[in-house]
Amino acid sequence: MADKTEEAGGVHFPFPFTPYAIQKDFMAALYQVLEAGKIGIFESPTGTGKSLSLICGALSWLRDFEQKKQEEEERLLEAGADPLNNGKDQAPCPPPSCQQSPGSPRATGEPDWVTQFVQKKEERDLVDRLKEGQVRRKKREERLRQIRHNASLKFAAKRMRQEDEETERLLRLSRAMLAAGTGPEQLACGEDELVLAEYESDEERVSASGVDVDEDDLEEEHVTKIYYCSRTHSQLAQFVHEVQKSPFGKDTRLVSLGSRQNLCVNEDVRKLGSVQLINDRCVELQRSKHEKKSVAEEEKPGRRRRLEPRATCPFYSHKQLQLLRDEVLLEVKDIEQLVALGKEARACPYYGSRFAIPAAQLVVLPYQILLHAAARQAAGIRLQGQVVVIDEAHNLIDTITGIHSVEVSGSQLCQAHSQLLQYTERYGKRLKAKNLMYIKQILYVLEKFVTVLGGNVKQSPNTQSLSQAGTELKTVSDFLFQSQIDNINLFKVKRYCEKSMVSRKLFGFTERYGAVLAPSREQPKLSGFQHFLQSLQPGVTAAPAAPAEEGEDRAPRPASPLMHIEGFLAALTTANQDGRVILSRQGSLSQSSLKFLLLNPAVHFAQVVKECRAVVLAGGTMQPVSDFREQLLACAGVEAERVVEFSCGHVIPADNILPLVICSGPSNQQLEFTYQKRELPQMIFQEPQRVNQVEQVLLEYSRCIQHCGQAGGMVTGALMFSVVGGKMSEGINFSDNLGRCVVMVGMPFPSIRSAELQEKMAYLDQTLPRAPGQVPPGKALVENLCMKAVNQSIGRAIRHQKDFASIVLLDQRYARPPILAKLPAWIRDRVQVKATFGPAFAALRKFHREKSGSS
């Protein structure tokens, strides 16, 4: 269908078809939030075209913003090019008021003519910056135009790739020839001066940072852009496809960001499996690309040292990355298309996409990159003055909490201690004093962590039974004091781990001597360590590491436990009041754990809302929004006046939905499915325990429904039982006949016995203000967690304008006004409360007979 241009609130919004009225309202409200620099909480039910409304509303604002900015720049440039201004840095003559009293200071403390001179200089600097930006913009636009319209450039790039591949092939052959020889001949004194040093062409010579010296091609101004993030790569890919279909699909410079695990095209690195291992190996390859390590010939100490090249990544060629960057900006691509392009261009999609960020207008990325400061910095994301849109934001608070909460087991602590101790024994004499100092500190910390759990690092964690069992919560300060590490500067330890990459070194060590590094085996004390030391004795050859079993590479290889523990150490640097440490002692040491629990997610969200021009939190069901206002925004320093709420109804007719609250059953028994009263019904189809079984269960469920009503068939319908918050409750499309009735049995309150929940409730009761007559913040948290889960589950049935379904809330507690108020407005306004079962059943039968007959 041809694109439409709709006007709402005086703004023209291009749209792929005639939008619903609620979509016009959505786009107009979104435009105003971005224009005014507000924080918006937007709720648009599933099936109302939320993604297109976000795309067309936000990109329409960006279109107008860029146009206004360009007009303002042209005005300033014209003023700066005034022929009366000869461009000389001459101070203006002091005005008459200053001549009466030369040097008399103004209110600012400076003479008036000095203030004018400074102002003029600032204006000239601004004009210079605008001119530089204009040159860069025109250069980029011309470069993209040439690539778009000139196919010969693509052929030239392909030819260059083929030349590089041929050069690499010849180099491999040369190295193989050298390796096949018997070694270099002994040279006479002074003869080594005649040997050619290793050659590096001008094209290969790059700066120590790993990129070409031509910073003009690399450092671009970060234009105003929109960062769009969601939870999963599949959701991001779906959003990108919506952009491609929109009126903005051909003219928007969009970049899709992902992890190295998703974007890496180097098979040698990809097969490592673990995210941490892939990250560390990639960083190592980039560092070593242009560094050389000196290897002294120990048998001839007087001889000249040779430089040996380290392994590098063949996909990290700056020329190819530049071409890939331009291809990324040329047309909209999702992650899969980006990876395919990277393979074809033999250029890294991970770095190519990051090089494209400055010039991009729309950056699509997962939650984890945007919400973690270190990940943002590593990706080259600058939020100052930018727009952030967080979709599927109903679980934003839990997401931030989860990203910054870390748990380590007793087994991991013992294993890390054993590995690091053996590493020190092997290489201790080669390490510098500072390295040894920090390694000893890490060993000390690991030992104390095991001790505080009640264990001993010198014994197997599987065979250690703990005398005390249970859960204990501590503040960060109390935990550090109890562990006797309050005298250790964890900030310095954290920085050492980051800079030295000790965990990666340790992983390489354990890969080589892995057979003797498993402390979990039941064996005599330190026998593994003694075997390791024995292997280092002269004349004793260490047994080689066992080869990987067939198919082992299919599963992700576990990273070094120290890599995981580093995250826990970093979490312990959080402010004392913003987190807690949970000591969980469960039978054996291996099953016990230490967990850092973040209590204040606002501390990590504050930087986002502070730097950004505007932030939009969007979702299908955002109710209740009090959590976002109180726990996230207010605690992050956002004033209430800056927060704007928008909630729209559904596109379905009012009579296409029947929400019922049923308070009693057929026997007039009050329905209240509390923990004490609940009973489990018999299953028919039930939610699988494994993710890979979900598709099979859905297929069988769908097939059963399709066979309903067939001649001679006995099947009249299908039931699926699933758990709230499980694999079926979110993100799966139960449209049309797959979801004609959703029955919510009871209320899915979180376990009040959870130590983490109790601590969170206590924290909110202490930190959040409570008005007279209001529910305590801790109790409100429990109710809100319950109703967020309910809202996510019952919204699965209605997926488009002509869909219909009934929603049955099977518990009398749903009839309470405070609970009803937390339902989405499009459901809440149509709820019927039935005190007895008979009228409820009659209403359901009437509704489905009418709808089934008309559909």
C-alpha positions in Angstrom: 0.0 0.0 0.0 1.3 3.5 -0.8 2.7 5.5 2.0 0.4 8.0 3.7 1.2 11.3 5.3 -0.9 12.0 8.4 -1.1 15.2 10.3 -1.4 15.2 14.1 -0.8 18.1 16.4 0.4 20.2 13.5 3.1 17.7 12.5 3.2 15.6 9.3 3.9 11.9 10.1 4.7 9.7 7.1 3.0 6.3 7.6 2.8 3.1 5.5 -1.0 3.1 5.7 -3.8 5.1 7.2 -3.0 4.9 11.0 -5.5 4.2 13.7 -6.6 7.2 15.7 -4.7 6.0 18.8 -1.5 5.8 16.6 -1.9 9.4 15.6 -2.3 10.3 19.3 0.7 8.2 20.2 3.0 9.8 17.6 1.8 13.4 18.5 2.5 12.7 22.2 5.9 11.1 21.4 6.9 14.1 19.2 6.1 16.5 22.0 8.1 14.5 24.6 11.2 14.5 22.4 10.8 18.1 21.5 10.4 19.2 25.1 13.2 16.9 26.5 10.9 14.9 28.8 10.8 11.4 30.2 7.9 9.6 28.6 6.1 6.4 29.8 4.1 5.1 26.8 1.6 2.2 27.0 0.2 0.8 23.8 -1.4 -2.6 23.9 -0.2 -5.5 21.8 -1.8 -5.4 18.4 -2.1 -1.6 18.2 1.0 -1.0 16.0 3.3 0.3 18.7 6.5 -0.3 16.8 5.4 1.6 13.7 4.1 4.4 16.0 7.5 4.6 17.7 9.4 4.6 14.3 7.3 7.1 12.5 6.8 9.4 15.5 10.5 9.5 16.6 12.0 9.7 13.1 9.5 12.5 12.1 10.8 14.4 15.1 14.4 13.7 14.1 13.7 14.8 10.5 12.4 18.2 11.7 15.1 18.6 14.3 17.9 18.0 11.7 16.2 20.5 9.4 15.9 23.2 12.1 19.5 22.6 13.1 20.8 22.8 9.5 18.9 26.1 9.0 20.3 27.5 12.2 23.8 26.4 11.2 23.4 28.1 7.8 22.2 31.3 9.5 25.2 31.3 11.8 27.7 30.6 9.0 26.2 33.4 7.0 26.6 35.7 9.9 30.2 34.5 10.4 31.0 35.2 6.8 29.9 38.8 7.0 32.2 40.9 4.7 32.4 43.6 7.3 34.1 41.1 9.6 37.6 40.6 8.2 38.2 37.7 10.4 41.1 39.3 12.3 41.2 38.7 16.0 41.0 42.3 17.0 39.4 43.4 20.2 36.4 45.6 19.8 36.7 49.2 20.9 35.5 49.8 24.4 32.0 51.3 24.4 31.5 54.9 25.6 30.3 53.7 29.0 33.7 52.1 29.6 35.6 55.2 28.5 34.3 57.3 31.4 35.9 54.9 33.8 38.6 52.9 32.1 39.0 49.4 33.3 35.9 49.6 35.6 34.6 46.1 36.1 31.1 45.0 35.3 28.9 42.8 37.4 30.9 39.8 36.1 34.1 41.2 37.4 35.5 41.9 33.9 35.6 45.1 31.9 32.8 45.3 29.3 35.2 45.2 26.3 36.9 42.0 27.6 33.5 40.3 27.9 32.7 41.3 24.3 36.0 40.0 23.1 35.5 36.7 24.8 32.0 36.5 23.3 33.3 37.2 19.8 35.9 34.6 20.1 33.4 32.0 21.2 31.2 32.9 18.2 34.2 32.5 15.9 35.1 29.1 17.4 31.4 28.1 17.0 31.5 29.1 13.3 34.8 27.1 12.8 33.2 24.0 14.4 30.1 24.4 12.3 32.3 24.6 9.1 34.3 21.5 10.1 31.0 19.6 10.8 29.6 20.7 7.5 32.7 19.5 5.6 32.5 16.1 7.4 28.8 15.8 6.7 29.2 16.6 3.0 32.1 14.2 2.8 30.1 11.4 4.3 27.1 12.1 2.1 29.2 12.2 -1.0 30.9 8.9 0.0 27.6 7.1 0.5 26.2 8.6 -2.7 29.1 7.2 -4.7 28.8 3.8 -3.2 25.0 3.8 -3.8 25.3 4.8 -7.5 28.7 3.6 -8.5 29.0 -0.2 -8.7 32.6 0.1 -9.8 33.6 1.0 -6.2 32.1 -2.2 -4.9 34.0 -4.2 -7.5 37.2 -2.3 -6.5 36.5 -3.2 -2.8 36.0 -6.9 -3.8 39.2 -6.8 -5.8 41.1 -5.4 -2.9 39.7 -8.2 -0.7 40.9 -10.8 -3.2 44.4 -9.2 -3.3 44.5 -9.3 0.5 43.5 -13.0 0.5 46.1 -13.9 -2.0 48.8 -12.0 0.0 47.7 -13.9 3.1 47.9 -17.2 1.2 51.4 -16.5 0.0 52.5 -15.5 3.5 51.1 -18.7 4.9 53.1 -20.7 2.3 56.3 -18.7 3.2 55.8 -19.4 6.9 55.2 -23.1 6.1 58.5 -23.2 4.1 60.4 -21.7 6.9 58.8 -24.0 9.4 59.7 -27.0 7.3 63.4 -26.1 7.3 66.0 -27.2 9.9 66.4 -23.8 11.4 68.5 -20.7 10.6 72.2 -21.2 10.0 74.6 -19.8 12.6 75.8 -16.4 11.5 79.3 -15.0 11.8 80.0 -12.0 14.0 78.3 -9.0 12.5 76.6 -11.0 9.7 73.2 -10.5 11.3 73.3 -6.9 10.1 72.9 -8.2 6.6 69.6 -10.0 7.3 66.5 -8.2 6.3 64.3 -7.0 9.2 60.6 -7.9 9.1 58.9 -5.7 6.5 55.8 -3.7 7.0 54.3 -1.8 4.1 52.9 1.7 4.4 49.4 0.2 4.1 50.1 -2.2 6.9 51.7 0.4 9.2 49.2 1.6 11.7 49.1 3.4 14.9 49.4 1.6 18.2 45.7 1.9 18.7 45.1 -0.5 15.9 43.7 2.0 13.3 45.1 4.1 10.5 46.6 7.4 11.3 44.0 9.2 9.1 41.7 10.1 11.9 39.6 12.2 9.5 38.1 8.9 8.2 37.6 7.5 11.7 36.6 10.3 14.1 33.2 11.7 13.0 31.0 14.0 14.9 28.2 12.1 16.8 25.1 13.4 15.2 21.8 13.6 17.1 20.4 10.1 17.1 17.8 7.8 18.6 19.0 4.8 20.5 16.3 2.1 20.4 16.8 -0.9 22.7 14.8 -4.0 23.6 15.4 -7.3 25.4 16.2 -9.9 22.8 17.9 -10.0 19.4 14.7 -11.4 17.8 12.7 -8.4 19.1 15.4 -6.1 17.7 15.3 -7.9 14.3 11.6 -7.5 14.2 11.9 -3.8 14.9 14.5 -3.4 12.1 12.1 -5.1 9.7 9.4 -2.7 10.7 11.8 0.2 9.9 12.6 -1.4 6.5 8.8 -1.4 5.7 8.2 2.1 6.9 8.4 5.3 4.8 11.8 6.0 6.5 13.3 2.6 5.5 15.3 3.9 2.5 16.7 7.2 3.9 17.5 6.3 7.6 21.1 5.5 8.6 20.5 2.6 10.9 23.1 0.5 12.8 22.3 -2.7 14.6 24.6 -3.5 17.6 25.1 -6.8 19.2 27.6 -8.8 21.2 30.7 -10.4 19.8 29.0 -13.7 20.3 26.4 -12.7 17.8 28.5 -10.7 15.4 31.9 -12.4 15.3 32.8 -14.0 11.9 36.1 -15.4 13.0 35.4 -19.2 13.4 38.5 -19.7 15.5 37.1 -17.2 18.0 33.4 -18.2 17.7 34.1 -21.8 18.7 35.2 -20.7 22.1 31.5 -20.5 23.0 31.6 -18.6 26.2 30.8 -14.9 25.9 33.7 -13.9 28.2 36.2 -16.0 26.3 35.1 -14.6 23.0 35.4 -11.1 24.3 38.9 -11.6 25.8 40.2 -13.4 22.8 39.0 -10.7 20.5 40.6 -8.0 22.6 43.8 -9.9 22.7 43.9 -10.2 18.9 43.3 -6.4 18.5 46.1 -5.6 21.0 48.5 -8.0 19.3 47.8 -6.8 15.8 50.4 -4.2 15.8 52.4 -5.1 18.9 55.5 -7.3 18.7 56.9 -9.3 21.6 60.6 -9.6 22.1 62.0 -13.1 22.5 65.5 -13.4 23.8 67.6 -16.3 22.7 68.4 -17.6 26.1 71.3 -19.8 24.9 73.1 -16.8 23.4 72.3 -13.8 25.7 74.7 -11.6 23.7 72.8 -12.0 20.5 70.4 -9.4 19.1 66.7 -9.9 20.1 64.2 -10.8 17.4 60.7 -9.6 17.1 58.0 -12.2 16.6 54.5 -11.2 15.3 51.6 -12.4 17.4 48.4 -13.9 16.0 46.0 -11.3 14.6 42.4 -11.3 13.4 42.2 -11.4 9.6 38.8 -9.6 9.7 40.2 -6.5 11.5 41.5 -4.6 8.5 40.8 -0.9 8.8 40.3 -0.4 5.1 37.7 -3.2 5.0 36.1 -1.9 8.2 35.7 1.6 6.6 34.0 0.0 3.6 31.8 -2.1 5.8 30.9 1.0 7.9 29.7 2.7 4.8 27.8 -0.3 3.6 26.1 -0.4 7.0 25.0 3.2 6.7 23.9 2.8 3.1 20.8 0.8 3.8 18.9 -0.7 6.8 20.2 -4.1 7.9 19.4 -6.4 10.8 22.0 -8.5 12.6 21.8 -11.5 10.3 22.3 -9.3 7.2 25.2 -7.5 8.9 26.9 -10.8 9.6 26.4 -12.0 6.1 27.8 -8.7 4.8 30.8 -9.0 7.1 31.6 -12.5 5.9 31.4 -11.4 2.2 33.6 -8.3 2.9 36.0 -10.2 5.2 35.5 -7.4 7.7 34.4 -7.6 11.3 30.7 -6.7 11.8 31.3 -6.1 15.5 33.8 -3.3 14.9 32.3 -2.2 11.6 29.0 -1.4 13.2 30.7 0.5 16.0 32.6 2.6 13.5 29.2 3.5 12.1 27.7 4.8 15.3 28.7 8.5 15.1 27.0 9.0 11.7 24.0 6.8 12.4 20.5 8.3 13.0 19.0 5.2 14.6 21.0 2.8 16.7 19.3 -0.5 17.6 20.9 -2.4 20.5 20.1 -4.8 23.4 19.3 -3.7 26.9 22.6 -5.0 28.3 24.7 -2.6 26.2 22.7 0.5 26.9 22.1 -0.1 30.6 25.6 -0.9 31.6 28.1 2.0 31.8 31.2 -0.1 30.9 29.4 -1.7 28.0 28.3 1.7 26.7 31.8 3.0 26.9 33.3 -0.1 25.1 30.7 0.3 22.3 31.5 3.9 21.8 28.1 5.1 22.8 27.7 8.8 23.8 24.4 9.6 25.3 24.9 13.4 25.8 22.0 15.2 24.1 20.7 12.0 22.5 17.3 10.3 22.6 16.8 6.8 24.2 13.8 4.6 23.5 13.5 1.5 25.7 10.9 -0.9 24.4 9.4 -3.8 26.3 10.2 -1.7 29.3 7.7 -3.3 31.7 10.6 -5.3 33.3 13.2 -2.5 33.1 13.7 -2.4 36.9 14.2 -6.1 37.1 16.6 -6.0 34.1 18.8 -3.3 35.6 18.8 -5.2 38.9 19.7 -8.5 37.2 22.5 -6.9 35.1 24.2 -5.6 38.2 23.6 -8.5 40.5 26.2 -11.3 40.7 26.4 -14.7 42.3 29.4 -16.9 42.8 29.4 -20.5 44.2 31.7 -22.0 46.7 32.9 -24.4 44.0 33.9 -21.4 41.7 35.8 -19.8 44.6 37.8 -22.9 45.4 38.5 -23.6 41.7 39.7 -20.0 41.1 42.0 -20.2 44.2 43.5 -23.5 43.1 44.1 -22.4 39.6 45.6 -19.1 40.6 47.8 -20.7 43.2 49.2 -23.2 40.7 49.7 -20.4 38.1 51.8 -18.5 40.7 53.9 -21.5 41.4 54.6 -22.0 37.7 55.4 -18.4 36.7 56.0 -16.7 40.0 59.7 -16.1 39.4 58.9 -14.4 36.0 56.4 -12.0 37.5 57.1 -8.5 38.6 56.7 -7.5 42.3 53.4 -5.6 41.7 51.9 -8.6 39.8 52.8 -10.8 42.7 51.4 -8.4 45.2 48.0 -8.2 43.5 47.8 -11.9 42.9 48.5 -12.5 46.6 45.7 -10.1 47.4 43.3 -11.9 45.1 44.3 -15.3 46.7 43.7 -13.8 50.1 40.3 -12.5 49.1 39.2 -15.8 47.6 40.3 -17.7 50.7 38.4 -15.4 53.0 35.3 -15.7 50.8 35.4 -19.5 51.2 36.1 -19.1 54.9 33.0 -16.8 55.5 30.9 -19.5 53.9 32.3 -22.0 56.4 34.7 -23.8 54.1 38.4 -24.4 53.5 40.1 -23.7 50.1 42.5 -26.7 50.7 39.7 -29.2 50.5 37.4 -30.3 47.8 34.2 -28.2 47.9 32.0 -31.2 47.1 33.2 -33.1 50.2 32.9 -30.2 52.6 29.7 -30.3 54.7 28.9 -27.0 56.3 28.0 -27.0 60.0 25.5 -24.1 59.5 22.9 -23.9 56.9 20.6 -21.0 55.9 20.6 -17.6 54.4 22.2 -14.5 55.8 22.0 -10.9 54.5 24.7 -8.3 55.1 25.4 -4.8 54.1 28.5 -4.5 51.8 30.5 -2.9 54.7 29.5 -5.6 57.2 30.3 -8.4 54.7 33.8 -6.9 54.0 34.4 -6.6 57.7 33.2 -10.2 58.4 35.3 -11.5 55.6 38.3 -9.7 57.0 39.0 -8.0 53.7 38.0 -4.4 54.7 41.7 -3.5 54.5 41.9 -4.5 50.8 41.3 -1.7 48.3 38.9 -3.4 45.9 38.9 -0.5 43.5 42.6 -1.1 42.9 42.1 -4.9 42.6 39.3 -4.4 40.2 41.4 -2.1 38.0 44.3 -4.6 38.1 42.1 -7.4 36.9 40.8 -5.2 34.0 44.2 -4.0 32.9 46.3 -7.1 33.5 43.6 -9.5 32.1 44.7 -12.0 34.7 41.6 -14.1 34.3 42.3 -14.6 30.6 45.9 -15.6 31.3 44.7 -18.0 33.9 42.2 -19.5 31.5 45.0 -20.1 28.9 47.1 -21.7 31.7 44.2 -24.1 32.7 43.6 -25.0 29.1 47.1 -26.3 28.9 47.2 -28.1 32.3 43.5 -28.7 32.7 43.8 -32.3 33.7 45.3 -31.4 37.1 43.2 -28.4 37.9 39.9 -29.8 39.0 39.5 -29.4 42.8 36.0 -30.9 42.8 37.4 -34.5 42.5 37.4 -36.5 45.7 41.1 -37.1 46.3 43.7 -36.5 49.1 44.4 -33.0 50.0 46.5 -31.1 47.4 47.2 -34.2 45.4 46.3 -32.4 42.2 48.7 -29.6 43.1 51.5 -32.1 44.1 51.0 -33.9 40.7 51.3 -30.6 39.0 54.5 -29.7 40.8 55.9 -33.1 40.1 55.3 -32.6 36.4 57.6 -29.5 36.5 60.6 -31.5 37.9 63.5 -32.0 35.5 63.3 -35.2 33.5 59.5 -35.5 34.1 57.2 -34.9 31.2 53.8 -33.5 32.0 51.0 -35.5 30.5 49.3 -33.6 27.7 45.8 -32.3 28.2 43.2 -34.7 27.1 41.8 -34.0 23.6 38.3 -32.6 23.4 35.6 -35.2 23.0 33.7 -35.3 19.7 30.9 -32.8 19.9 32.3 -31.0 22.9 32.6 -27.7 21.0 28.8 -27.7 20.5 28.3 -26.6 24.1 29.9 -23.3 25.3 33.2 -23.8 26.9 33.1 -22.6 30.5 35.2 -19.5 31.2 37.7 -19.2 34.0 35.8 -19.0 37.3 38.0 -16.0 38.1 36.3 -14.1 35.2 33.0 -14.5 37.0 34.4 -13.6 40.4 35.7 -10.4 39.0 32.2 -9.3 38.4 31.4 -10.0 42.1 34.4 -8.0 43.2 33.3 -5.1 41.0 29.8 -5.2 42.5 31.3 -4.9 46.0 32.5 -1.4 45.1 28.9 -0.3 45.0 27.8 2.2 47.7 26.9 0.5 51.0 23.3 1.6 51.0 22.5 0.5 47.4 23.2 -3.2 47.7 23.3 -6.2 50.0 25.4 -9.4 50.1 23.5 -12.7 50.5 25.4 -15.6 52.1 23.6 -18.8 51.2 24.9 -21.9 53.0 23.4 -25.1 51.5 24.7 -28.4 52.8 28.0 -28.6 51.0 30.4 -25.8 50.1 30.0 -26.4 46.4 26.2 -25.7 46.6 26.7 -22.6 48.8 27.1 -19.1 47.3 27.7 -15.4 47.7 25.4 -13.1 45.9 25.5 -9.3 45.5 21.9 -8.0 45.3 21.4 -4.5 43.9 18.6 -2.7 45.8 18.7 0.6 44.0 18.6 0.3 40.2 18.2 4.1 39.9 21.9 4.5 40.7 22.8 3.0 37.3 19.9 4.6 35.4 20.6 8.1 36.7 23.4 8.7 34.2 21.1 7.8 31.3 18.4 10.3 32.2 20.9 12.9 33.2 22.8 12.9 29.9 20.0 12.2 27.4 17.9 14.8 25.8 14.8 12.6 26.3 14.0 9.1 27.4 11.0 7.0 26.4 9.9 3.9 28.2 7.4 2.0 26.1 5.5 -1.3 26.4 2.3 -3.1 25.8 1.4 -3.2 29.5 3.2 -0.6 31.6 0.7 -0.6 34.5 1.3 -0.1 37.3 3.5 2.9 36.5 4.1 3.9 40.1 7.2 1.6 40.2 8.8 3.5 37.4 8.0 6.9 38.9 9.1 6.1 42.4 11.8 3.4 42.3 13.5 4.4 39.1 12.9 8.0 38.0 12.4 9.9 41.4 15.4 8.0 42.9 17.5 8.9 39.8 16.8 12.6 40.4 14.1 13.2 37.8 11.6 15.8 38.8 7.9 14.8 38.6 7.2 17.7 36.1 9.6 16.1 33.6 7.7 12.8 33.5 4.8 12.4 30.9 2.5 9.4 30.8 0.6 8.3 27.7 -1.8 5.3 27.6 -4.1 4.4 24.7 -6.9 2.0 24.4 -7.1 -1.0 22.1 -8.0 -1.0 18.4 -10.6 -3.8 18.9 -14.3 -3.0 19.3 -15.5 -2.8 22.9 -17.7 -5.9 22.5 -14.7 -8.1 21.2 -13.4 -8.6 24.7 -15.1 -10.0 27.8 -13.0 -9.6 31.0 -14.7 -11.3 34.0 -13.8 -11.6 37.7 -15.4 -14.7 39.1 -15.6 -14.7 42.9 -17.1 -18.2 43.5 -17.3 -21.6 41.9 -20.3 -23.8 40.9 -20.7 -24.9 44.5 -20.7 -21.3 45.8 -17.2 -21.9 47.3 -15.3 -18.6 47.5 -12.4 -18.6 45.0 -9.3 -17.5 46.7 -6.2 -19.3 45.5 -3.8 -18.5 48.3 -0.7 -20.6 49.0 -2.6 -22.5 51.7 -5.7 -23.2 49.6 -4.4 -23.8 46.1 -4.9 -27.1 44.4 -3.3 -28.2 41.1 -5.8 -29.2 38.3 -5.0 -32.1 35.9 -3.0 -31.1 32.9 -3.7 -31.7 29.3 -1.1 -29.6 27.4 1.4 -28.2 29.8 4.3 -25.8 29.5 7.6 -27.7 28.9 10.5 -27.4 31.3 13.1 -26.9 28.5 13.1 -24.0 26.0 13.8 -26.2 23.0 10.5 -28.0 23.7 8.3 -24.9 23.4 7.9 -25.1 19.7 6.9 -28.8 19.8 4.2 -28.2 22.4 2.8 -25.1 20.5 2.7 -27.2 17.3 0.7 -30.0 18.9 -1.6 -27.4 20.6 -2.2 -25.6 17.3 -2.8 -28.9 15.4 -5.4 -30.0 17.9 -7.3 -26.7 17.5 -7.1 -26.9 13.7 -8.9 -30.3 13.9 -11.7 -29.0 16.0 -15.1 -29.2 14.4 -14.1 -31.6 11.6 -16.7 -34.1 10.5 -16.9 -37.1 12.8 -14.2 -35.5 15.0 -14.5 -35.8 18.8 -12.1 -32.9 19.6 -14.0 -29.8 20.6 -11.1 -27.7 21.8 -7.7 -27.6 23.6 -6.4 -26.5 27.0 -2.9 -25.3 27.7 -1.7 -24.9 31.3 1.3 -22.8 31.9 3.0 -20.9 34.7 2.9 -17.1 35.0 6.3 -15.7 34.1 7.2 -18.9 32.3 8.0 -19.6 28.7 4.5 -19.2 27.5 3.5 -16.0 29.3 5.3 -13.5 27.2 6.4 -13.0 23.6 4.3 -15.8 22.0 1.5 -15.0 19.6 -1.8 -16.6 20.8 -3.9 -14.9 18.2 -7.4 -15.9 16.8 -8.4 -19.5 17.7 -5.1 -20.1 19.6 -6.3 -17.9 22.4 -10.0 -17.4 22.7 -10.1 -17.5 26.5 -7.3 -16.8 29.0 -8.0 -18.0 32.5 -5.9 -16.6 35.3 -6.1 -18.9 38.3 -5.3 -17.1 41.5 -2.9 -14.2 41.9 0.8 -14.8 41.1 2.3 -13.0 44.1 6.1 -13.5 44.6 7.2 -15.7 47.5 7.1 -13.5 50.6 9.6 -15.9 52.2 12.3 -14.8 49.7 15.1 -13.1 51.6 15.8 -11.0 48.6 12.2 -9.7 48.4 12.1 -9.0 52.1 15.3 -7.0 51.9 14.0 -5.1 48.9 10.7 -4.3 50.7 12.6 -3.1 53.8 14.8 -0.9 51.6 11.8 0.7 49.9 10.0 1.3 53.2 13.1 3.1 54.5 13.9 5.2 51.4 10.6 6.1 49.7 8.3 8.6 51.3 4.8 7.4 52.3 1.8 9.7 52.3 -0.9 9.3 54.9 -3.4 6.5 53.9 -1.1 5.0 51.3 0.0 1.4 51.2 3.6 1.0 52.5 6.1 1.0 49.5 7.2 -2.6 50.3 3.7 -3.9 50.2 3.0 -1.9 47.0 6.1 -3.6 45.5 4.6 -7.0 46.0 1.2 -6.1 44.6 2.9 -4.4 41.6 5.1 -7.4 40.8 2.0 -9.6 40.9 -0.1 -7.4 38.6 2.7 -6.8 36.1 2.9 -10.6 35.7 -0.9 -10.8 35.3 -1.0 -8.0 32.7 1.7 -9.6 30.7 -0.1 -12.9 30.7 -3.7 -11.8 29.9 -2.5 -9.6 27.0 -1.5 -12.7 25.0 -4.9 -13.3 23.5 -5.7 -10.0 21.7 -3.3 -9.5 18.8 -5.1 -7.5 16.1 -8.1 -5.4 15.4 -10.5 -8.2 14.4 -9.4 -10.6 17.2 -11.7 -11.4 20.1 -11.3 -13.3 23.5 -12.6 -13.6 27.0 -10.4 -13.0 30.0 -11.3 -14.8 33.2 -9.7 -13.7 36.5 -10.5 -16.6 38.8 -10.0 -15.2 42.3 -12.3 -12.9 44.3 -9.3 -10.7 45.2 -9.3 -9.3 41.7 -12.6 -7.5 42.6 -10.9 -5.2 45.1 -10.6 -1.6 43.8 -6.8 -1.2 44.4 -6.2 -4.4 42.4 -8.6 -3.5 39.6 -6.9 -0.1 39.3 -3.6 -1.8 38.3 -5.1 -3.5 35.2 -4.6 -1.9 31.8 -7.2 0.7 31.0 -8.6 -1.1 28.0 -9.3 -4.1 30.1 -10.2 -2.3 33.4 -13.0 -0.2 31.8 -14.7 -3.4 30.6 -14.4 -5.7 33.6 -17.5 -7.4 34.9 -17.5 -8.7 38.4 -19.6 -11.9 38.9 -20.2 -12.8 42.5 -21.5 -16.3 41.6 -20.5 -18.9 39.0 -23.9 -19.2 37.1 -24.1 -15.7 35.7 -20.4 -15.8 34.8 -20.8 -19.0 32.9 -23.9 -17.7 31.1 -22.0 -14.5 30.0 -19.1 -16.6 28.7 -21.4 -18.9 26.7 -23.3 -16.0 25.2 -20.1 -14.1 24.3 -18.5 -17.0 22.5 -21.6 -18.1 20.7 -22.1 -14.6 19.3 -18.5 -14.1 18.3 -18.0 -17.6 16.9 -21.2 -17.2 14.8 -20.1 -13.8 13.4 -16.4 -14.6 12.8 
